[in-house]
Amino acid sequence: MTRYQQNRTEIERQLTANNIHADFSGYSESFGLSIYYLIDGKKVRFSDHSVSNSTRLFDEVHFDLPIT
C-alpha cells in the first residue's frame, strides 16, 4: 500500500469513526502529499507540508499529515 493509500485509509477511518461525512475530492503529490475532501461545503486539506498561498490559507481547512 502506498503512503497516499495508507493516509487516505486512515483519514477515512477516523472520519467514519466520528460520524463525519466527507466526499473525497482529490490528492496531489506535487510538493509533498495533500489529500482533499469536501466536508459541509468546505474544502478540507490533509497535508505533510505548509501552505503559503494566502487564498488557500483562507479557503481551505488544514490538517497535518501524517495522522497515523
C-alpha positions in Angstrom: 0.0 0.0 0.0 1.4 3.4 -0.9 1.8 6.3 1.5 -1.1 8.0 -0.1 -3.3 5.0 0.2 -2.3 4.5 3.9 -3.1 8.0 4.8 -6.3 8.2 2.9 -7.5 4.9 4.5 -6.7 6.3 8.0 -8.3 9.7 7.3 -11.5 8.0 6.2 -11.4 5.5 9.1 -11.2 8.4 11.6 -13.9 10.4 9.8 -16.2 7.5 9.8 -15.5 6.7 13.4 -16.5 10.2 14.3 -19.7 10.2 12.1 -18.3 12.9 9.8 -19.5 12.6 6.2 -16.8 13.6 3.7 -16.6 13.5 0.0 -13.1 12.7 -1.4 -12.2 15.4 -3.9 -8.6 14.6 -4.9 -5.0 14.4 -3.9 -1.6 15.8 -5.0 2.0 14.8 -4.6 3.4 17.9 -6.3 5.1 19.4 -3.2 4.5 16.6 -0.8 1.3 14.7 -0.1 -2.0 16.6 0.1 -5.4 14.8 0.3 -8.6 16.8 -0.2 -12.2 16.3 1.0 -15.4 18.3 1.0 -17.0 18.5 4.4 -20.1 20.6 4.9 -19.2 22.5 1.8 -15.7 23.4 2.9 -12.5 22.2 1.3 -10.5 20.3 3.8 -6.8 19.5 3.2 -4.7 16.9 5.0 -1.1 17.6 4.1 2.5 17.0 5.1 3.8 20.4 4.1 2.9 24.0 4.7 0.8 26.4 2.6 2.0 29.9 1.8 -0.7 30.9 -0.8 -2.9 33.4 1.0 -6.0 32.5 -0.9 -5.6 28.8 0.0 -5.0 29.8 3.7 -8.4 31.3 3.8 -10.3 29.0 1.5 -9.3 25.7 3.0 -9.3 24.0 6.4 -5.9 22.5 7.0 -4.7 19.4 9.0 -1.2 18.0 9.2 -0.1 14.6 8.0 0.9 12.0 9.0 -2.2 11.3 11.1 -1.2 7.7 11.8 
